[in-house]
Amino acid sequence: MTSTLEFDRLQHALAAAGLTDLQLSPGTPGVASPTRLACEWAGFHVHSDQGAFYAKVLYDDMRPVIDFIQSVEATRCAAAAGVTPAVRLADANQGVMLLERLAPEDWHWARLDRLQSELSLEGLWRLKQAVQEGPAPAFERSPWADLEKLRTLCRQQAVALPADHAWIDDCVDQAWHALRQHPSEARPLHGDGLAGNVMVNAEGKFQLLDFDRGGCFDPWYDVALTLNELYPFEPQWRAGIARWSATASDADYARCRLYGLLDDWYWTLWGLWAGVASTRPLEFSKVGQWTLLRCRMTIQESRFESWLRQVRG
């Protein structure tokens, strides 16, 4: 295969760890139009004297938004909970994470239609709950801090933001302050709702991938991110909430919608920033355009202010 910076860094990390008889082949290519898959890490299939693995190599242009050490810690905690492949090697200098391999002949990425059924959602909820009940990373996840970091990066890179960005920023700020009025107990999270970060096998078993935004925070945040990615309609959200919590109250729905807004604004800023900061030939801005549309739909919803009041209590 053609040598790349990420390929070279992987070779250095594996050699330093004592792995020999290496055979490396590229993993999933990056996609960012309009969804995102393998955008932050280069993937490689690794065969060695010590077995077969899957390697992730952090792209240098993603280092400003991904904390390698925290990502490794969150992944290790989730692996101990039995929901994701175990970490075999973590080399912070090279940005390399080596994971136990899910055999590609047995496992494949889930699709939206595969996860939208009641049975699949129940299975997905069980994995999310296993994360929350498992070992806890020694750090908290703050969606607000993540947003503030991206706001700073956008200013530093002189990123062209939407004409209505100040209005959206204000609404997002209102949502965050409402959500913090009655914070839930912080629990370990997956921090991701993408169908592409769920693996499924022929038996219908699931595994979760990508704990870059893991950490400890409100469990409802994980619920909201999942519903926001899987379902376009309110009855589907409410049914999903009812499978997560017996209460399924209006306040629960409002909390999920506001957390969904925060996440959509994060990925809007991420897509616009990455489109400027990265030289890779991925259409990052299309991610931002899609989530920007969802931000506007949420804020323009006639019940937005009532959601703020319901969450404040």
N, C-alpha and C positions, 0 to 999 in steps of 0.2 A: 504494500500500500504506500501511497505518497506520504512522505514525512511532513508533519506539521509541528508547530510549536507545542501543541497539546500532546501529540504523539511522542515527541522527544521528552517532554516532562514526565510522561507516564513511564517510558523506558528507564529514565534515571531513577524514579521512585521504586520501580520493581527491582531493578538491579541492586539498589541500596538495601532493599529488604531481603535480598538473597534468593529471589525467584530466578530460575533458569529454564532453559528449553522453551523460551517464550515464543508464542504465536499470537499475534495481535491482529484483530480485524475491526473495522469501524462498526459502531452500534447504530442506533437510530439517528438519522439526520435531523437537523433542526428544522422546525416549522414555526412560523409566526404569522399566519395569514388565514383567518383572523384569530384562531386559537394559538396556543403556544405549546410546543413540545420540544424538549431537548434544546432549549434556547440558552440556558445558563451554563450547562456542562456539556463537554464533548464525551460521548460514550464509546466504549471499546469492549469487545469480547476478548477475554484473556484466557489462553490455555498455557499451562506451565507445568513444571515438575511437581508442583504442590496442588494441582487441580485446576478446575475451570472456574472463572470468576467474571464479574462484570465491573468495569472500571469507569468512574466518572472523573473528568478532569475539568476543573473550574476555568472557564474562559477569563482571561485577564480583564476584559471590559466589564465583567460582572462582579469583580471583587468589591467595587464600592457599595453594592447592595446585598451581598451575601457574605455572612460571617462564617468562614469555613469551620472554625472550631465549634461554633454553636450548632451548625448543621450536622457535624459528626456526632456531637453529644446527643442531639435530639434523635438522630437515626439509631444510635446505640440503645437509647431508652426504649424506642419503639420496637427494635428487634428483640429486646428482652421481654417485651409484652407479646411477642409472637406475631406481629402484624407486618413486618418488613424484613428483607434479607439482612443478615448480620454483616457488620463492618469487619473486614479482615485486615485492612491496612488504611491508615490515614496519614498522609504526608502533607503537612500544612505548607511547607516551603514550595513544594511542587503543585499544590492544590489538587492532590490525587486522593480519591476515596475508592478503595477496592472492596467490593461487596460479594457476598455469596451469590451464586448465579441461579436465576430462575430459568430453567432450560427453555429456550425459545420454541422447541417442538411441543412443549406442554403448556406454556403460558403466553398470553398475548395481552395487548392493551385493551382495556374495556372501552366501549363506545357509549355515547349518551343513551341510545335506545336499549342497550344492555343493562344499564343501571337504573332506568326509570321505573321498572316494575316494582310492585310492592315487595316481592320476595327479595329482589336484589337490594333494595334500599334497606330492608331489615338486616341483611348480611353486612352491608356497608356500615350501618349504625353500630353493629356489634364490634366491628373493627375500631371505629372511632371511640367507642366506650372502652375498649381494651386499652387503647392509648391513654385515655384519661385516667384509668384505674391502675396503670402500670407505673414503672419508675419515672420519676420526675427529673427533667433537666434542671440544672442549678441556675437557671436564668428565666426571666419573664419575657413574654412576647408582647410588645406594645404596638398595635396597629398605628397608633398616633405617632410614635417615634419613627416607625417605618415611613409614614407619610412625610414627616418633617424632613427626614433624610432626602427623600426624593424631591421635595420642594427645593431644598438647598442645591441639589445637583442640577435641577432644571435652571435655577438662577445662574449657577456657575457656568453652565454650558450655553447660556442664552437660548434656551429651548423656546420655540414659538408655541405658546399655549393657546387654547381656544379663546375666542373673544369673550365668552361668558365664564372664564375660569375663576374670576374673583367671586362671582355669585355662587358658583359650585363650591369653592373653598369655604365660603361663609356657611353654606348649608351643611357641609361635611363637619365643620367645627361645631355647629349646633347639635348635630347628631352625636358626635363624640362626647360632648359635655352632658347631653341627656343620658347617654349610656353609662356614664361614670357616676351618675347620681346613686345608683343602687348596684354596685359591682358584685358579681358572683364570685364565689371562691375560685381562685386560679387553679386550673388543672392542666396537665400536659395535653398538647394539641398536635394534630397533624398540620393544621394551618394551610390547607390546600383543598380545593374542591374539584379540581379538574378530573374528568373521566380518564384522561391520558395518564394520570398518576395513580390509577388503579389497575392492577393486573388480575386477570381471571384465567382459570384453567378449565379443562373439559368437564371437570366435576362441579364447576360453578363456585369454586373457592376463590376468595379474593386475597390480595396482598396490596398494601399501600406503598407508594414510592414518594420520594422527594419531601424531606422534612426541613427544607431551607428556611421555612417560616414557622418551624415548630417552636416549642417553648411552653411556658405556663401562662394561661390567660383564661378568660371566661369560656366555659364549654360551649355556650350558645354561639360563639364565633365560628367554631367548626361546623355547627349545624347550618348556620346562615350561608357559609361559603359553599357548602354542598348543595343546598337547595337553590342557591342563586345560579349555579352552573347547570343543574339538572332540569329545572322546571321553569317554564315561562308564565304559568298561570297561578293565580292566588289559591284556588281550591287544591292544587297539587302541593303548594307550600304548606297549607294548613294540614293536609293529610300527612305530609312528611313530619311535621311538628308533632302531630298526634302519635305517630309511631315512636318518636323520641321521648316525649313527655306526656304523661296522662292528663296534664292540665290543658295543654293546647289552647291557651288563653289568647285574647286579643293583644295583650301586652307581649306575649311570647312572639307572636307574628310581627308586631311592630319592632321588637328588638332585632329579629332576624333581618327585616327589611333595612334597618339602619346600618347593621353590620355589613350587609350586602353592598350598601352605598359606599361605605368606607373602602371595601375591597375593590369595588369597581373604579373608584377614584385613584387608588394606589396603582392599579394596572394601567389606567389611562396615562398617568404621569410616567410610569415605567416605560410604556411603549413609546411615548413621545421622546423621552430622554434617551432610551436605547437607540432610537432611530438616528439620533445625532451623535451619541458617544461611540457607537459600535461601527466598525468598518466592514463587518460581516454582511454578506448579501441576503439578509433576512428582512422581511417587511415588518419590522417591529411596530411601525406606526399604525398598521392595520389592527393590531391588538388594542392599541389605545383608542382608535376610532370606534371599535365595537363597544368597549366598556364605557366610553364617553356617552354613547347613545343610551346605555342603560342608566348611567348617572342622571341624565336629563329626564328620562322617563320616571325615575323614582322621585326626583325633586318636584316635577310637574304634576305628580299624582295629587289629587285634591285632598287626600288624607295625610299628606306629609306632616303637617303641623300637629295633627291629632296623634300621629305616631310618636312625635317628640313628647307630647303631654303624657301619653300612656306609659312610655318608658321612664319618664321622670317620676311617675307615681303620684 
